[in-house]
Amino acid sequence: MGILIVGFIVVLIGGLSVLSLRSALAGSDDVRNRIQTYVTLPDANARPERGRNRTRLAWLRLRLNAMFSGLGSENLGLQLARSNWRLTVPEYFMVRLGLMAAGLLLGWVIFRSPLSGMALALVAYMVPGILLQRNISRRQIAFAKQLGDVLSLLAGGVRAGYSLLQAIEVVVREIKPPASDEFARVVKEVGLGVRLPEALRNLAARVQNADLDLAVTAIDIQYQVGGNMAIMLAAVTETIRERMRLFGEVRVITTQSRYTSYLLTALPVFIAALMFMINPRYMSRLFEPGPLLCIPIGAGVGIILGHFAIQRIIRLEV
């Protein structure tokens, strides 16, 4: 009876998660659909059922986000914006809970033990967070590589007589993602009434790049005290190019140490989860009250301290 209840809950959560993920990846926008109703002519050969299905999905997505709006945080929403995932915070939580429930049921059914299901559920719960951080890191690195070209294009546009906003629109058209996506958000914010310096500060908060912070600060000061924008952008671009060259050299030197810290941190956790799935009775003895409980506690503390020690050793300020 207990397995049936767990299975029902897993199927319910999994269905809601798949529905949220499908609607999010489809990029449906209820406002955009309503606007298209008035600005496009109806097609006689179009199927009305498809439009109704999209409307229902958009309505269901809005209802689910309203119901679970208290699950998230502003920091998590900012991380989703940095990764450019078309997911809201409640949808992200639902996907994560659905994967955890599916892992619990799968581990329970395959290995015939609730502990194995809990271990697999823990791994499934961690996977979206790891993918999110990996995507954020990848976009930040790609943006940093494009920043020099972006600033050169901005300086050239201003020198040619464009305003800074018009030069940003040129960047949106000429530069590839992720830089074009991020600056397109700046243009949209300005179109909604946000001042350009404030929109650029929002960009710097999303991207979290020290070189971009320097450029945004210089633009903000220029807006307040005046001056030649083209000369200022050229000077900032030259400074940032030199910093990027030095940072690239340091990153190459510390690559082995960085990946060693990641491997030494993740390997014990992965092996412990694998052994829990293979032989949960053997591993569960480590968590029984008694002297053996000191082993996983000491191992966890040692892993954390070792990771931070290696990261502190290889951290070099450029």
Phi, psi and omega in degrees: 000318179297322179294323179296319179295315178298318179297321178296316179296319179297315180297320180296310181295319179296319178297316178296322180293316179296320178296317179295317180295321180294315180292326180290316181290334177289342177069031181290141181228116184296321179295317180296320179297320179292324178293319180298335178298327185261341184256355179240151178276143180291142178265128183292332182268359182286153180267120181291338182295324182296317177297321179293322179295319178295321179295318178296317179297318179296319179295317180295322179296318178296320179295317180295320178294325177291323181291321185251029182292338181276000183281332191265187179217162180294325180295318179293322176298323177293323177295320177296323177293322178295323181279349181064029174280136179275058180229139170274169182297314176299321179295323177297317178295321180293320176298318181294317178293323178297317177295322179294318179294319178296320177295322178298313181293319182295314178295324179294318183287319185285313186261000175059036180210134177293331178295321176296321177296320179294322178295316179292325177295322177296318178296316179295326178291329182280337186299312179300321178296320178295316178296323179296311180295324179294319179293322177298314180297320180295317179292322179295319179294317179296320178295320179298323179291330182272348189297321179299315178294323180297312181293324176297320179293321177297315179297319178295321179294318178294321179294331179280355177111001178283155167284168182295322179294320177294323176295324177295322176297325175296319177299318179299323181280326191261333185264146179281164174297154008273351183297319180296322179296317183291318179286336173295326175295324177297316179297320179294319179296319177295321177295335178272001175110002179280139177294146184301315177300322179291321177296323177291325176294324175296322176298315180296324178292326179287313189282323182057062178236127184297322179293320178294323176301320178297315180294318180294320178297319179295319178294320179297317178295320180296324177294329183276319186252348181085182181131182181273110183294321183295315180295319180296315180295324178295320179293317179296320180298317179296318178297317182292323178298319178294318178296321179295323178295315178294320180296322178296320178295317179295321181295322178294320182294323186263010183299313183298316181294322180295313181289332174295318178295320178295318181294314181293335178280317186277332186297314179297322179295317180295316180294320179296317178295322179295318179291328175297320180287325182282311183221080184294329181294322179293316182286332182294340178295334180293339183255011175281147177302130181146190182297330182294341180294338179290338183293305179294327178295312179297322179295317179297315179296318179296320179297314182296314180296320179295320179297312181292327178295316180294318179297323180290325180293319186269000181281116179236129180275130179246000000 
